[in-house]
């Protein structure tokens, strides 16, 4: 996997026989695999790899048309052989995008979902479940090491965990709902003062989200603390003086230093990485994306419905 501007980590997979290569985000926030179709008419598709179904001898489709409106556009869902590293999944259902929204200038072609099967948009079996079903992996776990500033240093592991990628012991946290990779969080604090999640809240670990997402009011309060006088941008010199933000999960503090939550864009401007969640939820919910997950090695245990966290090396 590769890291682009500290905002997204992508890896290569192949689909079809012979193999056609695609760059995808390995996404714990969704369940389906999708890539652009050769017949995609959106301008975004012109700058991405597209799947050429007629060149694959293992491609097959049901006779019943299945075109659905997915969150990124219109999809059809056929079947083919996929390779993720040296792991092969045969007869894998996947999405072919006929129309893509909001994917201009992205460094990836599509997404590979790693959420639970019942979160699939069409009830399809996700790649991870298919690999387990077909005996390609022995243990129902996968893990992420999302390194910072090392172009080829990101790793996703299937079927086991490599202890060389984290320090100390994994701290296990049970899911509070078998849906998203969602757990309970105690609070968020800065300089020993609680600044969010004051009565406990939910937090989703999402490798498909580059930043930290939370309720609008609370995010605006945090932005005022780290970027006073400006909504998003901050002096790059402030990185050396701003305090860490602590996320307390299962009684353990996970610091996020300013060097992590303040990033520099391609023009050299520094900005905060807390963003408002436009979707309201009944309980306070945060999403910890790659900004957090680059600091902490994360393990997703489907067998025991839990997440393990430890400082990344």
ABEGO torsion letter per residue (X at the ends): XBBBGGABBBBBBBBEOBBBBBBBBBBAABABBBBBBAABABAAAAABBBBBAAABAABBBBABBBBBBBAAEBBBBBBBBBBBEABBBBGBBBBBBABBBGABGBABABBBBABBAAABAAGBBBAAAAAAAAGABABBBBBBBBBBGBAAABBBBBGEBBAAABBEBBBBBBBABBBBBBBBBABBBBGGBBABGAAEBBBBBBAABABBBBBAAAAAAAAAAABBGBAABBBAAAAAABBBBBBBBGGBBBBBBAAAABBBBAAGBBBBABBBBABBBABBBBBBBAAAAAABBBBBBAAAGBBBBBBBX
